[in-house]
Amino acid sequence: MSSRESSTLSDRLTDVRVKKFLAESLLNSCRNLGEKSSVFYDFFYYIAFKTAEDILKAVRKEERLMQVRNFFRWLGFSPVELEWSDVTKSGSIAFGTSRLWQGDVGQDKAIQTLILGTASGLLQAAFEMPVKIEPVTEQDTLPPRIEYLVRFYPDPTASVTEPQLELENLFMAKKEVSEEKTATRPLTATSQQLYVATAKDVINPVVGPGVVVEDVTSIFMRLVFEYLQQTFPESIDEVTEKSTSDMLYPLKVLIEKSAEKNQIKELFTDLGKALGRQVLSMYVSAKHHQLIRGIGLLPVHQLEDLIFYLPKRVCLSLDSENTNTSCMSIGSLWAGYVSEILKIEFELAEEPLCPQEPDRLCLFTLKRKV
């Protein structure tokens, strides 16, 4: 594979990662504020219009609707079919099964709010006039692969309006939803505080189906203790005492001490390689795809980027004050493990992408070292 082809593949994978992150961030924000809030419709309308207004000015008018369709495709909807009639001065947009959205487009009110608000802003920017948009009521008669259909009607008699986003109303909507939630759950602890991660949670996303996760977890925690003894021996007495009540305490201390010395990447990459050597000695005849999750049967020399996911709550359990530090530690650990198994150096490509909500997934990207 040429460097140009590798770069293109890497770019495409990056595009997919970014799209998924943006799609989930938007949808989670919508659900967090409340599906019933009309304010969030205005939010999507505002963002879409302000984004597309300048971009579409550089596009010929006869091509602007194609750009609207492409925008929704870029967001992850597939297929997206946009039709327009110069005779009736009306159009429609059909949305198919989403590749990136976790939900049924035809049933999920949050996704529909996003679609309607975004379409309103994009179409107003495309036509340079207000556009009325409404869902088709006979959704059960849609053709195959189409889950949601909307119609739109530009209004040439009205003047283009600058969308206004009332941030005060947006925050009030969030406050109302928050109050509703706290009224139905105990006030003593948050879901973040109630969740306690295990060492298995740290290892499970990266090890493949050909290993016994419990065995690898046991080896991992033994290595963590050994690394503490070698690198930060002054902390051993405290770790030995507290680890009886908190099994992850040795790992938490190793992360904290490594961060203080600015050695997270080096130490945890080395720890991951040590774990990889132990796994290779236990599973001598295992194939790469049995030891590393998700790589399939692709030849090793073609692997350029690897993507893994981890619930943010795991990072929070390890360091609630600095989830970036704990996530970077886990990512470097995985990079070392993968490098040792494949005998090809991988590293954490960037800081893990984490959403605001603790129950959602952080995205980790490992790239092959040049």
Summary of the structure (lengths in Angstrom):
residues: 370
radius of gyration: 24.9
end to end distance: 13.7
largest distance: 81.6
contacts: 1131
relative contact order: 0.10
helix: 56%
strand: 14%
